Amino acid sequence: MRLGKYGMMIKKYLEETYPIRYNELVIDGTIMDKLLNREQEIRKCREIIQKQLEKKYPKPVTKEFIVMAKYNQMIESMTEELLQPILYEKI
C-alpha cells in the first residue's frame, strides 16, 4: 500500500521532530505499518469531524456554484484545522 496525504505528513513530521524514533521504526521494519494504521485512524476521525461540522453548519439551500464552493471550502478548512492536534501525536 501507498501512503496518502496524512501518512506523508506524519512521516515528514516524525522524521524532522523525532529522528531517533523514526530511525528505530525504519530499522524494525514497522514504519509503514505504523504510518498506514495512523493514516487510517485519521481518515476515520476526519469523516466523523466532517459529519459533525455538516450537521452544525447545514448546506445552503441553493444551486449556486460559488456559494456551494465556499461552503465546501469552509467545511474542509475547519476539518483540517481540527485534525492538526491528532496528526501530530507521537507514534
C-alpha positions as a printed NumPy array, in Angstrom:
array([[  0.   ,   0.   ,   0.   ],
       [  0.99 ,   3.595,  -0.539],
       [  0.803,   6.412,   1.929],
       [ -1.756,   9.115,   1.359],
       [ -1.711,  12.771,   2.277],
       [ -1.882,  12.243,   6.033],
       [  0.621,   9.385,   6.076],
       [  3.156,  11.529,   4.242],
       [  2.572,  14.434,   6.617],
       [  3.074,  12.181,   9.64 ],
       [  6.207,  10.654,   8.135],
       [  7.738,  14.066,   7.475],
       [  6.845,  15.295,  10.953],
       [  8.263,  12.161,  12.563],
       [ 11.49 ,  12.428,  10.535],
       [ 12.004,  16.079,  11.453],
       [ 10.792,  16.081,  15.059],
       [ 11.648,  12.588,  16.327],
       [ 14.538,  11.361,  14.147],
       [ 15.627,   8.687,  16.633],
       [ 12.097,   7.234,  16.827],
       [ 11.818,   7.412,  13.051],
       [ 15.097,   5.501,  12.609],
       [ 14.026,   2.884,  15.173],
       [ 10.837,   2.227,  13.205],
       [ 12.763,   2.043,   9.917],
       [ 15.277,  -0.411,  11.375],
       [ 12.5  ,  -2.53 ,  12.914],
       [ 10.713,  -2.543,   9.577],
       [  7.487,  -1.331,  11.171],
       [  7.418,   2.225,   9.844],
       [  4.954,   1.565,   7.003],
       [  2.575,  -0.418,   9.219],
       [  2.567,   2.343,  11.836],
       [  2.061,   5.085,   9.243],
       [ -0.712,   3.221,   7.422],
       [ -2.548,   2.454,  10.68 ],
       [ -2.228,   6.05 ,  11.822],
       [ -3.447,   7.335,   8.473],
       [ -6.471,   5.052,   8.65 ],
       [ -7.288,   6.345,  12.159],
       [ -7.02 ,   9.934,  10.959],
       [ -9.281,   9.295,   7.97 ],
       [-11.932,   7.873,  10.303],
       [-11.599,  10.904,  12.588],
       [-11.812,  13.158,   9.546],
       [-15.1  ,  11.588,   8.465],
       [-16.568,  11.986,  11.946],
       [-15.425,  15.605,  12.256],
       [-16.712,  16.461,   8.795],
       [-20.143,  14.94 ,   9.514],
       [-20.362,  16.847,  12.789],
       [-19.481,  20.116,  11.063],
       [-22.015,  19.488,   8.288],
       [-24.638,  18.848,  10.95 ],
       [-23.712,  22.012,  12.847],
       [-23.478,  24.107,   9.654],
       [-26.079,  22.73 ,   7.207],
       [-25.554,  23.099,   3.48 ],
       [-27.059,  26.231,   1.975],
       [-30.29 ,  25.69 ,   0.09 ],
       [-29.048,  26.87 ,  -3.279],
       [-27.624,  25.551,  -6.504],
       [-25.226,  28.459,  -6.963],
       [-21.786,  27.067,  -7.626],
       [-19.884,  29.825,  -5.819],
       [-21.984,  29.541,  -2.658],
       [-21.561,  25.754,  -2.566],
       [-17.826,  26.023,  -3.285],
       [-17.394,  28.471,  -0.383],
       [-19.389,  26.202,   1.912],
       [-17.341,  23.13 ,   0.952],
       [-14.105,  25.088,   1.425],
       [-15.252,  26.266,   4.857],
       [-16.041,  22.689,   5.977],
       [-12.728,  21.439,   4.56 ],
       [-10.711,  24.175,   6.289],
       [-12.406,  23.625,   9.624],
       [-11.909,  19.855,   9.349],
       [ -8.198,  20.222,   8.581],
       [ -7.757,  22.645,  11.47 ],
       [ -9.441,  20.289,  13.92 ],
       [ -7.279,  17.387,  12.683],
       [ -3.976,  19.152,  13.405],
       [ -3.585,  18.008,  17.03 ],
       [ -4.434,  14.423,  16.044],
       [ -1.988,  14.425,  13.132],
       [  0.992,  15.297,  15.223],
       [  0.578,  12.871,  18.097],
       [  3.711,  10.81 ,  18.603],
       [  3.717,   7.333,  17.065]])
